[in-house]
Amino acid sequence: MWLQLRCGLEPKTLAALTVVLVAAAVFAAMHFWSDRPASVRAPERVGEAAASGADADAGGPVTPEPSPGAAPAAGPGGPAGPAGSGVPGAQIVVDVGGKVRRPGIHRLPSGSRVADALRVAGGARPGVDLDGLNRARVLVDGEQIIVGAPPGPAAAGGTGAGTGGPAAASGASAGPVSLNSGTPEQFDTLPGVGPVLAQHIIDYRTQHGGFRSVDELREVNGIGDRRFADLQPLVRP
């Protein structure tokens, strides 16, 4: 009433002005409420990073977090791969043939020995003499093991080369196999030598005009120090 009498406003004009003032006050209150400061919780990763930084400042150990999709590093026990003995769960594939109960391709843990290959193959058949077979030798990936195979053609007519003898049971001929005149079948009877490695020996002999000494066998692709040690007493130039 005072404002109406003071300013000479009509009732309708005063009512409209009142509505405008109330609306402006409500809008100002809403704007103030929406713009008020509020606390925001840090994400989990940010919190972990902050905790790691605090440990570093305090001299505590900090373990770096691996990046997504990064492959785990190989352990200190050996190279990564199927034949790496230091890799947990690594396997090798060997071919066990001859006079065993379950011949064929078998998978074994890396670092297995000939005795393990015989076990997964069901063992040797009755009557097979295994005295000439080195069952403690460590296997390599892709190796072929022939148990109780007959000797090669060159040794078949020699003395002491019976089919059931120790030499036949170990898959090797009675005498040393000649590197310069041996056949793939003879090389195939040697321990740790399959058809592929036998062909590598033949190829090396052809390319280099023969073997001048047994030590040259080290230069054949696929023959390392351990396999050479097994073959050295069984071959000759």
Secondary structure, 3 states (H helix, E strand, C coil): CHHHHHHCCCHHHHHHHHHHHHHHHHHHHHHHHHCCCCCCCCCHHHHHHHHHHHHHHCCCCCCCCCCCCCCCCCCCCCCCCCCCCCCCCCEEEEEEEECECCCEEEEEECCCEHHHHHHHCCCECCCCCCCCCCCCCECCCCCEEEECCCCCHHHHCCCCCCCCCHHHHCCCCCCCEECCCCCHHHHHCCCCCCHHHHHHHHHHHHHHCCCCCHHHHHHCCCCCHHHHHHHHHHEEC
